[in-house]
Amino acid sequence: MLKEERQAYIIHQINIHNKVLSSDLSVQLNVSEDTIRRDLNELAESGKVLKVYGGALSKSFQYPFQEGNVYAKEAKKEIASKAISLIKSGMTILVGGGTSMIELARLVPKDIQCTFFTISPLVALELAEKENLEVILIGGKLSRNTNVVSGSQVINELTDIKVDLCLLGTNSLSVEEGVTDSDWEVVQIKKAMIRCSQKLGVLSIVEKLNSNQKLRVCPLKDISYLITDLNPKHPSLAEFSKQITVI
């Protein structure tokens, strides 16, 4: 595989999954980790990715956001508009971070009255624009790479919360493995969020479906709603529809 093809593959994987690990790319592309590190350094120097320890992040995570850096922005808007249908006045809702959640926060109707908890300062700021919402930002260590809070303090605070609905983005989702991720700390936070929620909605662009990462967040049976940019009756969602509600 030519270097240009290899780097195009890397960019595509970063755009879909938001984060990639050098070790995983080395296996997928059958090249050394040194080769992958050189590729990531070149891509970072040209402004196409954000280099982090052990891998790279999508430019979507760089704040302030630039419209051209948000991958599949229109698809994420469509997903967010569908997810809004799950939100009713009087509910208590817990939401994660990421660009899909920011789009959702922007679309919450001004006449809805409910309480939002979030681990994302950026999502909290968008929600705070709606005067009928009570917005509570959960405290913890702020990750400069992902702009969400993490650590044991977040998990401790989540144990004292009980919400009607949790809305999360995902790194990967499959029928066999459910929601999976590559970051141990992210997995622990998401598990704590799910434990304090009566229902779980997962927001995912179609390209993340039928893919798996190394660490499991939750099995498919724990998901109440899957919200994608496809028509719920699309053939590629058939296996998911047999087990959970697809929106």
C-alpha positions in Angstrom: 0.0 0.0 0.0 1.3 3.4 -1.0 1.9 6.0 1.8 -0.9 8.2 0.3 -3.3 5.3 0.5 -2.2 4.4 4.0 -2.7 8.0 5.2 -6.1 8.3 3.5 -7.1 5.1 5.4 -5.9 6.6 8.7 -7.8 9.8 8.2 -11.0 7.9 7.4 -10.7 5.8 10.5 -10.1 8.9 12.6 -13.1 10.6 11.2 -15.3 7.7 11.8 -14.1 6.6 15.3 -12.9 10.1 16.5 -9.7 8.5 17.9 -7.2 5.8 16.6 -4.4 4.0 18.3 -1.0 3.5 16.6 -1.0 -0.1 17.8 -4.3 -0.8 16.1 -3.4 0.9 12.9 -0.2 -1.1 12.8 -2.1 -4.4 12.8 -4.8 -3.2 10.4 -2.3 -1.9 7.8 0.4 -4.6 8.5 3.2 -2.1 9.0 5.4 -1.2 11.9 4.3 1.2 14.6 7.2 3.5 13.7 5.7 3.8 10.2 2.3 4.7 11.7 3.9 7.3 14.0 5.6 8.9 11.1 2.3 9.0 9.2 0.5 10.5 12.1 3.3 13.1 12.6 3.0 14.1 8.9 -0.8 14.3 9.1 -0.6 16.4 12.3 2.0 18.8 10.8 -0.3 19.3 7.8 -3.2 20.0 10.1 -5.3 17.0 9.2 -5.4 15.3 12.6 -4.6 16.0 16.2 -1.6 13.9 17.4 -1.9 12.6 21.0 0.0 10.1 23.0 -0.4 6.6 21.5 -2.5 7.7 18.5 -4.5 10.6 17.1 -7.8 12.4 17.3 -10.2 13.9 14.8 -10.0 17.6 14.2 -13.7 17.6 15.2 -12.4 17.7 18.8 -10.5 21.0 18.4 -12.1 24.0 20.0 -13.3 26.4 18.7 -14.9 24.2 16.1 -14.5 25.0 12.5 -17.4 23.9 10.3 -15.1 22.2 7.8 -13.5 20.0 10.5 -16.7 18.4 11.7 -17.0 15.0 10.0 -20.5 14.0 8.6 -22.0 17.3 10.1 -25.3 17.0 8.1 -25.7 13.4 9.2 -25.1 14.4 12.8 -27.7 17.1 12.5 -30.2 14.6 11.2 -29.4 12.2 14.1 -29.8 15.1 16.6 -33.1 16.1 15.2 -34.4 12.5 15.7 -33.0 12.3 19.2 -35.0 15.4 20.2 -38.2 13.4 19.9 -37.1 11.4 23.0 -37.0 14.6 25.1 -40.1 15.6 27.0 -40.8 18.4 29.5 -40.3 17.3 33.1 -37.6 14.8 32.2 -34.1 14.6 33.8 -31.5 13.8 31.1 -27.8 13.0 31.1 -25.8 13.7 28.0 -22.2 13.0 26.9 -19.9 15.1 24.8 -18.9 15.3 21.2 -20.1 17.0 18.0 -23.4 15.0 17.8 -24.3 16.1 21.3 -23.5 19.7 20.5 -25.9 19.6 17.6 -28.5 18.1 19.8 -28.1 20.8 22.4 -28.6 23.4 19.7 -31.8 21.8 18.6 -33.6 21.5 22.0 -36.8 23.4 21.7 -37.0 26.6 23.8 -40.4 25.6 25.2 -39.2 22.3 26.8 -38.7 22.5 30.5 -36.3 19.8 31.9 -33.0 19.2 33.7 -29.9 18.3 31.8 -26.7 16.9 33.4 -23.7 16.7 31.2 -19.9 15.9 31.3 -19.2 18.4 28.5 -18.7 22.1 29.2 -19.3 22.8 25.5 -22.6 21.0 25.6 -23.5 22.8 28.8 -22.9 26.2 27.2 -25.2 25.4 24.3 -27.9 24.1 26.6 -27.6 27.2 28.8 -28.9 29.3 25.9 -32.4 27.8 26.5 -33.9 29.7 29.5 -36.3 26.9 30.4 -33.6 24.3 30.9 -31.8 23.7 34.2 -28.2 22.7 33.2 -25.9 21.0 35.7 -22.3 20.4 34.7 -20.7 17.5 36.4 -17.2 18.4 37.8 -14.0 16.6 37.2 -10.7 16.7 35.3 -11.1 18.4 31.9 -9.5 16.5 29.0 -8.0 19.0 26.6 -8.2 16.5 23.8 -11.9 15.7 24.1 -13.3 18.7 26.0 -15.2 16.4 28.5 -14.6 15.9 32.2 -13.3 12.5 33.5 -11.8 10.8 36.5 -13.0 9.3 39.7 -14.8 12.5 40.8 -17.1 12.2 37.8 -18.0 8.6 38.6 -18.6 9.5 42.3 -21.0 12.3 41.3 -22.8 10.1 38.9 -23.6 7.6 41.7 -25.8 10.2 43.3 -27.9 10.9 40.2 -30.9 9.1 38.8 -32.1 10.2 35.3 -34.9 9.3 33.0 -32.7 9.2 29.8 -29.0 9.1 29.0 -27.9 10.1 25.5 -24.5 9.0 24.4 -22.4 9.1 21.2 -20.4 6.0 20.4 -17.0 5.0 19.0 -18.2 1.7 17.7 -21.4 -0.3 17.8 -22.2 -3.9 16.7 -25.0 -6.4 17.3 -22.5 -8.9 18.7 -20.5 -6.7 21.0 -22.8 -3.7 21.6 -21.1 -0.3 22.4 -17.3 -0.5 22.4 -14.4 2.0 22.8 -10.6 2.1 22.8 -10.2 4.4 25.9 -10.3 2.7 29.3 -11.2 6.0 31.2 -14.0 6.8 28.7 -15.4 3.4 29.1 -15.6 3.8 32.9 -17.4 7.1 32.6 -19.9 5.8 30.1 -20.6 2.8 32.2 -21.3 5.0 35.2 -23.6 7.2 33.1 -25.6 4.1 31.9 -25.9 2.8 35.5 -27.7 5.9 36.7 -30.1 6.0 33.8 -33.5 4.4 33.3 -33.2 4.4 29.5 -30.2 4.7 27.1 -30.2 6.3 23.7 -27.1 5.8 21.5 -26.4 8.3 18.7 -24.3 6.9 15.8 -23.6 7.8 12.2 -24.0 4.7 10.0 -20.3 4.3 9.4 -19.7 3.4 13.0 -22.2 0.5 12.9 -20.9 -3.1 12.7 -17.5 -2.1 14.0 -15.8 -3.1 17.3 -13.1 -1.7 19.6 -11.2 -3.5 22.3 -13.2 -2.4 25.3 -16.9 -3.0 25.9 -19.1 -0.2 27.3 -22.4 -2.2 27.3 -24.1 -5.0 25.4 -26.8 -4.2 22.8 -29.6 -5.3 25.1 -28.8 -2.4 27.5 -29.7 0.1 24.7 -33.2 1.4 24.6 -32.9 3.5 21.4 -30.5 3.5 18.5 -30.6 6.8 16.6 -28.9 6.9 13.2 -28.9 9.0 10.0 -30.7 6.2 8.1 -34.4 5.3 7.8 -35.2 2.9 10.6 -36.4 0.3 8.0 -33.1 0.4 6.1 -31.8 -3.2 5.5 -28.5 -2.5 7.3 -30.4 -1.8 10.5 -32.5 -5.0 10.4 -30.4 -7.0 12.9 -30.4 -4.0 15.3 -34.2 -3.6 14.9 -34.7 -7.2 16.1 -33.4 -6.3 19.5 -33.8 -2.6 20.2 -35.9 0.4 19.0 -34.3 2.1 16.0 -35.2 5.7 15.3 
